[in-house]
Amino acid sequence: MSNELVHVAIAILYQNNKFLMQLRDNIPNIPYPGHWALFGGHIEPGETPDVAVKREILEEIGYTLPPFVEFGCYIDERVVRHVFHAPLLVEMNELVLNEGWDMGLLTPEDIHQGRCYSKNADEVRPLGEMHQRIMLDFIEKNQM
């Protein structure tokens, strides 16, 4: 097994003081199965994080990112997360969920509590720990 860190690009998408998050598929062999997380994914060889985040968001929800800003880099023992943020300028019904179990606009309260109800799962599901930390940092820095 390789000790090389995996690089991913993820996006904080916000609208009316709420944040678009994905409920990940409930598959045991993926990170954070059945948890709320940010949209995004692996950076392909030769790709830059900003190109990767645009591609991933388009693939996962059919949304073309407007101009976006780098928020930061979060590193743990396995993953380097390149985090960007941008406004969500379309209605939820204009997005197409191509990956994941559900998606929703989570409030700062949901994020602080670390859980949110999913219509598709028909139950309250937890936020992925690292994704919650990123979101709490973002909310605090932007006084949302």
C-alpha distance (Angstrom), angle and dihedral (degrees) to the residues before:
residue distance angle dihedral
M1 . . .
S2 3.79 . .
N3 3.78 120.5 .
E4 3.77 90.4 -154.9
L5 3.77 115.2 123.3
V6 3.78 118.1 -115.3
H7 3.81 114.3 -126.3
V8 3.79 118.7 -145.1
A9 3.80 133.6 175.6
I10 3.80 117.7 -145.0
A11 3.79 134.8 176.8
I12 3.78 134.8 -140.4
L13 3.81 103.8 -148.8
Y14 3.79 116.4 -170.2
Q15 3.79 137.1 -171.4
N16 3.83 128.0 171.1
N17 3.82 92.6 -11.5
K18 3.82 91.3 -52.7
F19 3.79 128.4 109.4
L20 3.78 128.7 -135.5
M21 3.78 111.3 -127.9
Q22 3.78 135.2 171.7
L23 3.78 125.3 -129.7
R24 3.78 100.9 -137.6
D25 3.78 120.4 -131.8
N26 3.79 113.8 -89.0
I27 3.82 93.3 -116.5
P28 3.82 114.1 137.5
N29 3.84 97.0 -141.9
I30 3.84 96.9 58.4
P31 3.82 125.7 81.4
Y32 3.81 112.4 -92.8
P33 3.83 97.9 2.1
G34 3.81 111.8 -158.9
H35 3.82 91.6 6.2
W36 3.80 130.6 121.2
A37 3.80 111.1 -107.3
L38 3.79 142.0 159.1
F39 3.79 120.9 -85.4
G40 3.80 117.5 -105.4
G41 3.77 139.6 79.1
H42 3.77 151.6 -163.8
I43 3.76 121.5 -14.0
E44 3.81 108.3 -126.2
P45 3.84 120.6 -131.2
G46 3.80 109.4 -79.7
E47 3.81 92.7 14.3
T48 3.81 123.4 120.7
P49 3.82 118.8 -134.4
D50 3.83 92.5 -111.3
V51 3.81 92.3 52.6
A52 3.82 90.5 45.2
V53 3.80 94.8 52.0
K54 3.83 91.4 51.7
R55 3.82 91.3 49.3
E56 3.81 94.5 45.4
I57 3.82 94.9 48.9
L58 3.80 90.8 48.2
E59 3.85 90.9 48.6
E60 3.80 95.7 44.8
I61 3.82 102.8 42.2
G62 3.82 107.0 3.8
Y63 3.82 91.8 -113.6
T64 3.79 121.9 141.1
L65 3.79 105.3 -145.1
P66 3.79 116.0 -123.0
P67 3.84 115.9 -141.4
F68 3.80 105.7 -46.2
V69 3.80 138.2 -168.2
E70 3.78 132.3 -137.5
F71 3.79 111.0 -112.6
G72 3.79 101.9 -176.3
C73 3.75 149.2 -70.5
Y74 3.81 123.2 -89.4
I75 3.78 117.9 -165.3
D76 3.78 128.9 -173.0
E77 3.80 130.9 164.8
R78 3.82 92.9 -73.1
V79 3.79 111.5 20.4
V80 3.80 140.4 47.0
R81 3.81 107.0 -154.9
H82 3.80 116.1 -159.4
V83 3.81 103.6 -160.4
F84 3.80 124.7 -158.5
H85 3.80 131.8 174.6
A86 3.78 134.7 -149.6
P87 3.79 139.4 157.0
L88 3.79 119.1 -94.2
L89 3.81 101.1 -127.8
V90 3.81 99.7 -179.6
E91 3.79 134.2 67.2
M92 3.81 118.9 -97.4
N93 3.82 91.1 -111.8
E94 3.82 89.1 61.2
L95 3.80 91.3 61.5
V96 3.80 122.0 85.8
L97 3.80 116.2 -149.2
N98 3.81 103.7 -140.3
E99 3.79 96.2 162.2
G100 3.78 130.1 35.7
W101 3.79 138.9 27.8
D102 3.81 99.2 -86.4
M103 3.79 142.7 -19.3
G104 3.75 131.8 -145.7
L105 3.77 147.4 165.5
L106 3.79 105.2 -104.5
T107 3.78 122.2 -158.4
P108 3.81 123.7 -134.0
E109 3.84 85.6 -107.4
D110 3.83 91.1 57.0
I111 3.80 89.3 50.1
H112 3.82 93.7 47.8
Q113 3.82 90.0 49.4
G114 3.80 90.4 48.0
R115 3.80 95.2 -132.7
C116 3.79 142.0 74.8
Y117 3.79 138.5 -175.0
S118 3.81 117.2 -104.4
K119 3.79 119.6 -154.3
N120 3.82 92.2 -157.0
A121 3.81 94.1 48.6
D122 3.84 90.5 37.7
E123 3.79 90.3 -141.6
V124 3.77 143.3 76.8
R125 3.81 110.1 -87.0
P126 3.82 128.5 -166.2
L127 3.79 127.0 -114.4
G128 3.79 117.6 -115.2
E129 3.81 106.3 -100.2
M130 3.82 97.3 -124.0
H131 3.80 91.9 43.0
Q132 3.80 90.6 52.2
R133 3.81 90.1 50.8
I134 3.82 92.0 50.7
M135 3.81 91.1 48.5
L136 3.81 93.9 47.5
D137 3.81 89.6 50.9
F138 3.80 90.1 49.6
I139 3.82 94.0 48.0
E140 3.82 91.1 47.8
K141 3.82 94.1 47.8
N142 3.80 92.2 47.5
Q143 3.82 95.9 40.1
M144 3.79 91.0 -129.5
